[in-house]
């Protein structure tokens, strides 16, 4: 899993290698600043195994995001075995705050 930050536009990009995993068997969840990718790589039961190095079965990966993101604007694509999740960085409120003073009574 790789995590990148881009500036224009400001986004966090998470790339997960999922070769051989059906996107329909994959779930993305985002909560409390953590992106969770879970799913399963299924093995064909019609073949006799002679040698095996690829992991099969359920998996789950978690990554703490370095910034607050807009989960509703997140996008995910799956191309050539790579899941690419693009998470726009949430706009932060201005640090400068102006408070209106209301006069009451006689001064």
N, CA, C and O atoms as CSV, one atom per row, in Angstrom:
chain,resi,resn,atom,element,x,y,z
A,1,UNK,N,N,0.847,-1.162,0.000
A,1,UNK,CA,C,0.000,0.000,0.000
A,1,UNK,C,C,0.896,1.229,0.000
A,1,UNK,O,O,1.850,1.317,0.773
A,2,UNK,N,N,0.577,2.181,-0.879
A,2,UNK,CA,C,1.288,3.447,-0.935
A,2,UNK,C,C,0.298,4.566,-0.651
A,2,UNK,O,O,-0.866,4.486,-1.042
A,3,UNK,N,N,0.763,5.613,0.032
A,3,UNK,CA,C,-0.073,6.774,0.325
A,3,UNK,C,C,0.684,8.017,-0.147
A,3,UNK,O,O,1.844,8.225,0.211
A,4,UNK,N,N,0.009,8.836,-0.954
A,4,UNK,CA,C,0.598,10.044,-1.510
A,4,UNK,C,C,-0.268,11.242,-1.155
A,4,UNK,O,O,-1.449,11.102,-0.839
A,5,UNK,N,N,0.339,12.425,-1.212
A,5,UNK,CA,C,-0.419,13.667,-1.078
A,5,UNK,C,C,-0.120,14.518,-2.295
A,5,UNK,O,O,1.040,14.748,-2.636
A,6,UNK,N,N,-1.176,14.984,-2.949
A,6,UNK,CA,C,-1.037,15.867,-4.096
A,6,UNK,C,C,-1.553,17.244,-3.696
A,6,UNK,O,O,-2.411,17.370,-2.823
A,7,UNK,N,N,-1.018,18.273,-4.348
A,7,UNK,CA,C,-1.384,19.642,-4.000
A,7,UNK,C,C,-2.443,20.259,-4.908
A,7,UNK,O,O,-3.230,21.095,-4.463
A,8,UNK,N,N,-2.470,19.853,-6.178
A,8,UNK,CA,C,-3.385,20.508,-7.104
A,8,UNK,C,C,-4.180,19.489,-7.885
A,8,UNK,O,O,-3.697,19.024,-8.917
A,9,UNK,N,N,-5.345,19.123,-7.464
A,9,UNK,CA,C,-6.052,19.591,-6.277
A,9,UNK,C,C,-5.523,18.896,-5.021
A,9,UNK,O,O,-4.854,17.867,-5.122
A,10,UNK,N,N,-5.814,19.444,-3.843
A,10,UNK,CA,C,-5.323,18.836,-2.608
A,10,UNK,C,C,-6.071,17.534,-2.294
A,10,UNK,O,O,-7.246,17.552,-1.926
A,11,UNK,N,N,-5.371,16.416,-2.447
A,11,UNK,CA,C,-5.966,15.094,-2.204
A,11,UNK,C,C,-4.936,14.181,-1.561
A,11,UNK,O,O,-3.729,14.397,-1.665
A,12,UNK,N,N,-5.451,13.152,-0.891
A,12,UNK,CA,C,-4.623,12.039,-0.440
A,12,UNK,C,C,-4.973,10.883,-1.371
A,12,UNK,O,O,-6.148,10.584,-1.586
A,13,UNK,N,N,-3.948,10.236,-1.920
A,13,UNK,CA,C,-4.152,9.107,-2.830
A,13,UNK,C,C,-3.586,7.860,-2.178
A,13,UNK,O,O,-2.429,7.833,-1.759
A,14,UNK,N,N,-4.417,6.823,-2.095
A,14,UNK,CA,C,-4.001,5.544,-1.528
A,14,UNK,C,C,-4.049,4.511,-2.650
A,14,UNK,O,O,-5.074,4.351,-3.313
A,15,UNK,N,N,-2.930,3.810,-2.857
A,15,UNK,CA,C,-2.847,2.795,-3.901
A,15,UNK,C,C,-2.618,1.454,-3.216
A,15,UNK,O,O,-1.677,1.289,-2.441
A,16,UNK,N,N,-3.502,0.494,-3.521
A,16,UNK,CA,C,-3.421,-0.838,-2.914
A,16,UNK,C,C,-3.286,-1.865,-4.025
A,16,UNK,O,O,-4.090,-1.888,-4.957
A,17,UNK,N,N,-2.273,-2.711,-3.926
A,17,UNK,CA,C,-2.076,-3.769,-4.915
A,17,UNK,C,C,-3.039,-4.913,-4.604
A,17,UNK,O,O,-2.955,-5.542,-3.550
A,18,UNK,N,N,-3.952,-5.172,-5.537
A,18,UNK,CA,C,-4.957,-6.215,-5.337
A,18,UNK,C,C,-5.056,-7.120,-6.568
A,18,UNK,O,O,-6.158,-7.450,-7.008
A,19,UNK,N,N,-3.936,-7.511,-7.111
A,19,UNK,CA,C,-3.950,-8.375,-8.285
A,19,UNK,C,C,-4.733,-9.650,-8.006
A,19,UNK,O,O,-4.523,-10.314,-6.990
A,20,UNK,N,N,-5.629,-9.980,-8.912
A,20,UNK,CA,C,-6.400,-11.203,-8.784
A,20,UNK,C,C,-7.599,-11.099,-7.859
A,20,UNK,O,O,-8.269,-12.100,-7.607
A,21,UNK,N,N,-7.883,-9.907,-7.348
A,21,UNK,CA,C,-9.021,-9.709,-6.454
A,21,UNK,C,C,-10.142,-9.059,-7.253
A,21,UNK,O,O,-9.929,-8.057,-7.936
A,22,UNK,N,N,-11.331,-9.635,-7.164
A,22,UNK,CA,C,-12.493,-9.077,-7.832
A,22,UNK,C,C,-12.935,-7.830,-7.049
A,22,UNK,O,O,-13.144,-7.915,-5.839
A,23,UNK,N,N,-13.081,-6.679,-7.714
A,23,UNK,CA,C,-13.533,-5.479,-7.004
A,23,UNK,C,C,-14.866,-5.687,-6.277
A,23,UNK,O,O,-15.127,-5.031,-5.269
A,24,UNK,N,N,-15.697,-6.581,-6.773
A,24,UNK,CA,C,-16.971,-6.870,-6.102
A,24,UNK,C,C,-16.751,-7.542,-4.747
A,24,UNK,O,O,-17.638,-7.521,-3.893
A,25,UNK,N,N,-15.582,-8.133,-4.548
A,25,UNK,CA,C,-15.248,-8.771,-3.272
A,25,UNK,C,C,-14.442,-7.851,-2.362
A,25,UNK,O,O,-13.829,-8.308,-1.397
A,26,UNK,N,N,-14.441,-6.546,-2.671
A,26,UNK,CA,C,-13.642,-5.584,-1.931
A,26,UNK,C,C,-14.540,-4.513,-1.333
A,26,UNK,O,O,-15.502,-4.069,-1.960
A,27,UNK,N,N,-14.214,-4.104,-0.107
A,27,UNK,CA,C,-14.992,-3.080,0.590
A,27,UNK,C,C,-14.051,-1.993,1.101
A,27,UNK,O,O,-12.965,-2.278,1.605
A,28,UNK,N,N,-14.488,-0.747,0.961
A,28,UNK,CA,C,-13.751,0.391,1.503
A,28,UNK,C,C,-14.593,1.039,2.589
A,28,UNK,O,O,-15.802,1.205,2.428
A,29,UNK,N,N,-13.955,1.406,3.698
A,29,UNK,CA,C,-14.646,2.108,4.773
A,29,UNK,C,C,-13.726,3.199,5.292
A,29,UNK,O,O,-12.508,3.026,5.347
A,30,UNK,N,N,-14.313,4.315,5.669
A,30,UNK,CA,C,-13.544,5.434,6.184
A,30,UNK,C,C,-14.213,5.929,7.454
A,30,UNK,O,O,-15.373,6.340,7.436
A,31,UNK,N,N,-13.473,5.888,8.558
A,31,UNK,CA,C,-14.012,6.356,9.836
A,31,UNK,C,C,-12.866,6.784,10.741
A,31,UNK,O,O,-11.816,6.144,10.783
A,32,UNK,N,N,-13.085,7.868,11.457
A,32,UNK,CA,C,-12.124,8.360,12.447
A,32,UNK,C,C,-10.714,8.504,11.887
A,32,UNK,O,O,-9.741,8.175,12.565
A,33,UNK,N,N,-10.597,8.993,10.655
A,33,UNK,CA,C,-9.292,9.240,10.066
A,33,UNK,C,C,-8.545,8.002,9.608
A,33,UNK,O,O,-7.342,8.059,9.354
A,34,UNK,N,N,-9.250,6.883,9.500
A,34,UNK,CA,C,-8.623,5.634,9.068
A,34,UNK,C,C,-9.371,5.075,7.866
A,34,UNK,O,O,-10.598,4.970,7.881
A,35,UNK,N,N,-8.621,4.718,6.822
A,35,UNK,CA,C,-9.192,4.044,5.663
A,35,UNK,C,C,-8.978,2.553,5.845
A,35,UNK,O,O,-7.864,2.103,6.115
A,36,UNK,N,N,-10.057,1.786,5.696
A,36,UNK,CA,C,-9.986,0.330,5.825
A,36,UNK,C,C,-10.332,-0.275,4.472
A,36,UNK,O,O,-11.357,0.058,3.879
A,37,UNK,N,N,-9.468,-1.168,3.987
A,37,UNK,CA,C,-9.700,-1.911,2.745
A,37,UNK,C,C,-9.768,-3.370,3.140
A,37,UNK,O,O,-8.814,-3.916,3.695
A,38,UNK,N,N,-10.905,-4.007,2.853
A,38,UNK,CA,C,-11.025,-5.434,3.183
A,38,UNK,C,C,-11.661,-6.165,2.018
A,38,UNK,O,O,-12.402,-5.588,1.222
A,39,UNK,N,N,-11.356,-7.431,1.941
A,39,UNK,CA,C,-11.910,-8.226,0.855
A,39,UNK,C,C,-11.401,-9.646,0.909
A,39,UNK,O,O,-10.968,-10.135,1.953
A,40,UNK,N,N,-11.461,-10.304,-0.246
A,40,UNK,CA,C,-11.021,-11.699,-0.321
A,40,UNK,C,C,-10.481,-11.990,-1.711
A,40,UNK,O,O,-11.029,-11.537,-2.716
A,41,UNK,N,N,-9.408,-12.746,-1.750
A,41,UNK,CA,C,-8.858,-13.274,-3.010
A,41,UNK,C,C,-9.273,-14.732,-3.045
A,41,UNK,O,O,-8.878,-15.527,-2.192
A,42,UNK,N,N,-10.062,-15.068,-4.027
A,42,UNK,CA,C,-10.605,-16.428,-4.111
A,42,UNK,C,C,-9.720,-17.302,-5.004
A,42,UNK,O,O,-9.199,-16.848,-6.022
A,43,UNK,N,N,-9.567,-18.546,-4.603
A,43,UNK,CA,C,-8.771,-19.504,-5.364
A,43,UNK,C,C,-9.729,-20.466,-6.072
A,43,UNK,O,O,-10.736,-20.899,-5.512
A,44,UNK,N,N,-9.390,-20.777,-7.289
A,44,UNK,CA,C,-10.185,-21.746,-8.037
A,44,UNK,C,C,-10.049,-23.126,-7.387
A,44,UNK,O,O,-8.948,-23.566,-7.057
A,45,UNK,N,N,-11.161,-23.780,-7.217
A,45,UNK,CA,C,-11.142,-25.115,-6.606
A,45,UNK,C,C,-11.066,-26.213,-7.658
A,45,UNK,O,O,-11.064,-27.399,-7.326
A,46,UNK,N,N,-11.006,-25.820,-8.919
A,46,UNK,CA,C,-10.993,-26.816,-9.989
A,46,UNK,C,C,-9.586,-27.183,-10.433
A,46,UNK,O,O,-9.416,-27.949,-11.382
A,47,UNK,N,N,-8.582,-26.649,-9.763
A,47,UNK,CA,C,-7.211,-26.924,-10.174
A,47,UNK,C,C,-6.468,-27.671,-9.075
A,47,UNK,O,O,-6.678,-27.440,-7.884
A,48,UNK,N,N,-5.603,-28.561,-9.506
A,48,UNK,CA,C,-4.742,-29.264,-8.561
A,48,UNK,C,C,-3.488,-28.421,-8.362
A,48,UNK,O,O,-2.790,-28.116,-9.330
A,49,UNK,N,N,-3.196,-28.044,-7.131
A,49,UNK,CA,C,-2.077,-27.147,-6.841
A,49,UNK,C,C,-0.773,-27.917,-6.871
A,49,UNK,O,O,-0.627,-28.942,-6.205
A,50,UNK,N,N,0.180,-27.412,-7.653
A,50,UNK,CA,C,1.516,-27.993,-7.721
A,50,UNK,C,C,2.518,-27.152,-6.931
A,50,UNK,O,O,3.456,-27.680,-6.333
A,51,UNK,N,N,2.306,-25.852,-6.940
A,51,UNK,CA,C,3.175,-24.922,-6.216
A,51,UNK,C,C,2.362,-23.659,-5.954
A,51,UNK,O,O,1.676,-23.183,-6.859
A,52,UNK,N,N,2.418,-23.095,-4.731
A,52,UNK,CA,C,1.599,-21.928,-4.433
A,52,UNK,C,C,2.391,-20.919,-3.613
A,52,UNK,O,O,2.945,-21.255,-2.566
A,53,UNK,N,N,2.444,-19.661,-4.103
A,53,UNK,CA,C,3.076,-18.568,-3.378
A,53,UNK,C,C,2.118,-17.400,-3.166
A,53,UNK,O,O,2.388,-16.535,-2.333
A,54,UNK,N,N,1.021,-17.356,-3.891
A,54,UNK,CA,C,0.054,-16.270,-3.773
A,54,UNK,C,C,-0.847,-16.554,-2.575
A,54,UNK,O,O,-1.343,-17.667,-2.398
A,55,UNK,N,N,-1.047,-15.515,-1.754
A,55,UNK,CA,C,-1.950,-15.646,-0.607
A,55,UNK,C,C,-3.394,-15.567,-1.072
A,55,UNK,O,O,-3.744,-14.721,-1.895
A,56,UNK,N,N,-4.214,-16.433,-0.556
A,56,UNK,CA,C,-5.641,-16.442,-0.852
A,56,UNK,C,C,-6.402,-16.313,0.450
A,56,UNK,O,O,-5.873,-16.585,1.528
A,57,UNK,N,N,-7.661,-15.890,0.334
A,57,UNK,CA,C,-8.510,-15.755,1.506
A,57,UNK,C,C,-8.802,-14.297,1.813
A,57,UNK,O,O,-8.568,-13.408,0.994
A,58,UNK,N,N,-9.313,-14.077,3.001
A,58,UNK,CA,C,-9.706,-12.735,3.424
A,58,UNK,C,C,-8.488,-11.898,3.789
A,58,UNK,O,O,-7.461,-12.419,4.226
A,59,UNK,N,N,-8.625,-10.591,3.601
A,59,UNK,CA,C,-7.560,-9.673,3.984
A,59,UNK,C,C,-8.192,-8.384,4.482
A,59,UNK,O,O,-9.341,-8.077,4.162
A,60,UNK,N,N,-7.435,-7.641,5.264
A,60,UNK,CA,C,-7.848,-6.321,5.712
A,60,UNK,C,C,-6.604,-5.479,5.924
A,60,UNK,O,O,-5.652,-5.913,6.573
A,61,UNK,N,N,-6.616,-4.268,5.370
A,61,UNK,CA,C,-5.513,-3.319,5.543
A,61,UNK,C,C,-6.097,-2.022,6.064
A,61,UNK,O,O,-7.177,-1.604,5.644
A,62,UNK,N,N,-5.385,-1.389,6.973
A,62,UNK,CA,C,-5.811,-0.108,7.520
A,62,UNK,C,C,-4.684,0.894,7.373
A,62,UNK,O,O,-3.510,0.563,7.537
A,63,UNK,N,N,-5.060,2.122,7.063
A,63,UNK,CA,C,-4.068,3.189,6.987
A,63,UNK,C,C,-4.646,4.424,7.660
A,63,UNK,O,O,-5.760,4.849,7.351
A,64,UNK,N,N,-3.879,4.998,8.585
A,64,UNK,CA,C,-4.266,6.258,9.211
A,64,UNK,C,C,-3.947,7.373,8.237
A,64,UNK,O,O,-2.822,7.494,7.752
A,65,UNK,N,N,-4.944,8.176,7.964
A,65,UNK,CA,C,-4.757,9.255,6.999
A,65,UNK,C,C,-4.104,10.454,7.679
A,65,UNK,O,O,-4.459,10.799,8.807
A,66,UNK,N,N,-3.150,11.090,6.998
A,66,UNK,CA,C,-2.409,12.179,7.619
A,66,UNK,C,C,-3.201,13.476,7.753
A,66,UNK,O,O,-2.787,14.383,8.475
A,67,UNK,N,N,-4.347,13.572,7.056
A,67,UNK,CA,C,-5.147,14.790,7.088
A,67,UNK,C,C,-6.625,14.435,7.078
A,67,UNK,O,O,-7.005,13.310,6.754
A,68,UNK,N,N,-7.448,15.405,7.435
A,68,UNK,CA,C,-8.895,15.211,7.395
A,68,UNK,C,C,-9.347,15.257,5.944
A,68,UNK,O,O,-8.998,16.175,5.202
A,69,UNK,N,N,-10.133,14.252,5.546
A,69,UNK,CA,C,-10.579,14.167,4.155
A,69,UNK,C,C,-12.098,14.243,4.075
A,69,UNK,O,O,-12.804,14.017,5.058
A,70,UNK,N,N,-12.578,14.566,2.886
A,70,UNK,CA,C,-14.010,14.628,2.608
A,70,UNK,C,C,-14.447,13.256,2.099
A,70,UNK,O,O,-14.320,12.959,0.911
A,71,UNK,N,N,-14.958,12.430,2.995
A,71,UNK,CA,C,-15.313,11.047,2.649
A,71,UNK,C,C,-16.398,10.984,1.584
A,71,UNK,O,O,-16.404,10.064,0.767
A,72,UNK,N,N,-17.313,11.942,1.579
A,72,UNK,CA,C,-18.410,11.924,0.610
A,72,UNK,C,C,-17.937,12.183,-0.815
A,72,UNK,O,O,-18.620,11.820,-1.773
A,73,UNK,N,N,-16.783,12.805,-0.957
A,73,UNK,CA,C,-16.252,13.101,-2.286
A,73,UNK,C,C,-15.183,12.094,-2.720
A,73,UNK,O,O,-14.539,12.284,-3.752
A,74,UNK,N,N,-14.992,11.040,-1.950
A,74,UNK,CA,C,-13.967,10.029,-2.266
A,74,UNK,C,C,-14.327,9.295,-3.559
A,74,UNK,O,O,-15.499,9.100,-3.881
A,75,UNK,N,N,-13.286,8.898,-4.286
A,75,UNK,CA,C,-13.460,8.113,-5.510
A,75,UNK,C,C,-12.498,6.942,-5.477
A,75,UNK,O,O,-11.407,7.040,-4.914
A,76,UNK,N,N,-12.907,5.827,-6.084
A,76,UNK,CA,C,-12.043,4.647,-6.140
A,76,UNK,C,C,-12.130,4.048,-7.529
A,76,UNK,O,O,-13.204,3.987,-8.127
A,77,UNK,N,N,-10.966,3.599,-8.044
A,77,UNK,CA,C,-10.939,2.927,-9.341
A,77,UNK,C,C,-10.028,1.712,-9.224
A,77,UNK,O,O,-9.125,1.672,-8.389
A,78,UNK,N,N,-10.280,0.734,-10.067
A,78,UNK,CA,C,-9.505,-0.513,-10.070
A,78,UNK,C,C,-9.020,-0.744,-11.491
A,78,UNK,O,O,-9.810,-1.012,-12.395
A,79,UNK,N,N,-7.703,-0.637,-11.677
A,79,UNK,CA,C,-7.123,-0.789,-13.011
A,79,UNK,C,C,-5.872,-1.644,-12.904
A,79,UNK,O,O,-4.971,-1.355,-12.116
A,80,UNK,N,N,-5.827,-2.707,-13.713
A,80,UNK,CA,C,-4.644,-3.579,-13.790
A,80,UNK,C,C,-4.169,-4.065,-12.428
A,80,UNK,O,O,-2.968,-4.116,-12.162
A,81,UNK,N,N,-5.114,-4.420,-11.573
A,81,UNK,CA,C,-4.757,-4.985,-10.279
A,81,UNK,C,C,-4.424,-3.979,-9.201
A,81,UNK,O,O,-4.029,-4.359,-8.099
A,82,UNK,N,N,-4.579,-2.685,-9.504
A,82,UNK,CA,C,-4.318,-1.651,-8.506
A,82,UNK,C,C,-5.613,-0.925,-8.168
A,82,UNK,O,O,-6.319,-0.445,-9.056
A,83,UNK,N,N,-5.915,-0.849,-6.883
A,83,UNK,CA,C,-7.040,-0.069,-6.394
A,83,UNK,C,C,-6.488,1.305,-6.039
A,83,UNK,O,O,-5.585,1.422,-5.210
A,84,UNK,N,N,-7.032,2.344,-6.667
A,84,UNK,CA,C,-6.584,3.709,-6.418
A,84,UNK,C,C,-7.739,4.466,-5.775
A,84,UNK,O,O,-8.794,4.642,-6.385
A,85,UNK,N,N,-7.532,4.914,-4.537
A,85,UNK,CA,C,-8.549,5.648,-3.791
A,85,UNK,C,C,-8.091,7.098,-3.693
A,85,UNK,O,O,-7.009,7.389,-3.183
A,86,UNK,N,N,-8.933,8.005,-4.190
A,86,UNK,CA,C,-8.625,9.432,-4.155
A,86,UNK,C,C,-9.540,10.096,-3.127
A,86,UNK,O,O,-10.766,10.048,-3.237
A,87,UNK,N,N,-8.915,10.714,-2.128
A,87,UNK,CA,C,-9.649,11.313,-1.022
A,87,UNK,C,C,-9.357,12.813,-0.968
A,87,UNK,O,O,-8.271,13.212,-0.548
A,88,UNK,N,N,-10.317,13.652,-1.389
A,88,UNK,CA,C,-10.098,15.096,-1.330
A,88,UNK,C,C,-9.904,15.547,0.121
A,88,UNK,O,O,-10.603,15.096,1.028
A,89,UNK,N,N,-8.948,16.437,0.313
A,89,UNK,CA,C,-8.697,16.960,1.648
A,89,UNK,C,C,-9.811,17.944,1.993
A,89,UNK,O,O,-10.155,18.813,1.192
A,90,UNK,N,N,-10.367,17.799,3.190
A,90,UNK,CA,C,-11.468,18.651,3.628
A,90,UNK,C,C,-10.960,20.069,3.832
A,90,UNK,O,O,-9.866,20.296,4.348
A,91,UNK,N,N,-11.784,21.008,3.413
A,91,UNK,CA,C,-11.413,22.402,3.612
A,91,UNK,C,C,-11.469,22.714,5.096
A,91,UNK,O,O,-12.417,22.361,5.798
A,92,UNK,N,N,-10.448,23.369,5.538
A,92,UNK,CA,C,-10.388,23.750,6.946
A,92,UNK,C,C,-10.975,25.142,7.108
A,92,UNK,O,O,-10.793,26.006,6.250
A,93,UNK,N,N,-11.677,25.355,8.206
A,93,UNK,CA,C,-12.179,26.702,8.431
A,93,UNK,C,C,-11.005,27.655,8.674
A,93,UNK,O,O,-9.946,27.253,9.155
A,94,UNK,N,N,-11.215,28.891,8.338
A,94,UNK,CA,C,-10.168,29.890,8.542
A,94,UNK,C,C,-9.782,29.927,10.011
A,94,UNK,O,O,-10.640,29.834,10.890
A,95,UNK,N,N,-8.512,30.059,10.269
A,95,UNK,CA,C,-8.048,30.117,11.657
A,95,UNK,C,C,-8.374,31.467,12.283
A,95,UNK,O,O,-8.416,31.596,13.507
A,96,UNK,N,N,-8.600,32.460,11.451
A,96,UNK,CA,C,-8.944,33.773,11.955
A,96,UNK,C,C,-10.439,33.805,12.212
A,96,UNK,O,O,-11.234,33.495,11.325
A,97,UNK,N,N,-10.812,34.173,13.401
A,97,UNK,CA,C,-12.215,34.198,13.782
A,97,UNK,C,C,-12.549,35.586,14.285
A,97,UNK,O,O,-11.863,36.119,15.157
A,98,UNK,N,N,-13.588,36.165,13.746
A,98,UNK,CA,C,-14.040,37.476,14.185
A,98,UNK,C,C,-15.330,37.294,14.958
A,98,UNK,O,O,-16.266,36.649,14.485
A,99,UNK,N,N,-15.371,37.863,16.144
A,99,UNK,CA,C,-16.565,37.771,16.981
A,99,UNK,C,C,-17.158,39.165,17.109
A,99,UNK,O,O,-16.460,40.111,17.476
A,100,UNK,N,N,-18.426,39.290,16.813
A,100,UNK,CA,C,-19.126,40.558,16.917
A,100,UNK,C,C,-19.412,40.842,18.383
A,100,UNK,O,O,-19.892,39.970,19.108
A,101,UNK,N,N,-19.113,42.074,18.823
A,101,UNK,CA,C,-19.379,42.490,20.204
A,101,UNK,C,C,-20.684,43.253,20.228
A,101,UNK,O,O,-20.865,44.215,19.481
A,102,UNK,N,N,-21.578,42.832,21.070
A,102,UNK,CA,C,-22.877,43.498,21.212
A,102,UNK,C,C,-22.895,44.238,22.537
A,102,UNK,O,O,-22.696,43.640,23.595
A,103,UNK,N,N,-23.138,45.556,22.474
A,103,UNK,CA,C,-23.200,46.369,23.688
A,103,UNK,C,C,-24.560,46.204,24.329
A,103,UNK,O,O,-25.582,46.218,23.642
A,104,UNK,N,N,-24.578,46.047,25.659
A,104,UNK,CA,C,-25.832,45.897,26.386
A,104,UNK,C,C,-25.831,46.873,27.562
A,104,UNK,O,O,-24.831,47.029,28.263
A,105,UNK,N,N,-26.917,47.491,27.750
A,105,UNK,CA,C,-27.033,48.415,28.895
A,105,UNK,C,C,-26.188,49.649,28.725
A,105,UNK,O,O,-25.712,49.939,27.628
A,106,UNK,N,N,-25.998,50.383,29.811
A,106,UNK,CA,C,-25.206,51.621,29.795
A,106,UNK,C,C,-23.755,51.304,30.067
A,106,UNK,O,O,-23.431,50.461,30.904
A,107,UNK,N,N,-22.912,51.970,29.372
A,107,UNK,CA,C,-21.488,51.757,29.584
A,107,UNK,C,C,-20.878,52.822,30.439
A,107,UNK,O,O,-19.678,52.784,30.711
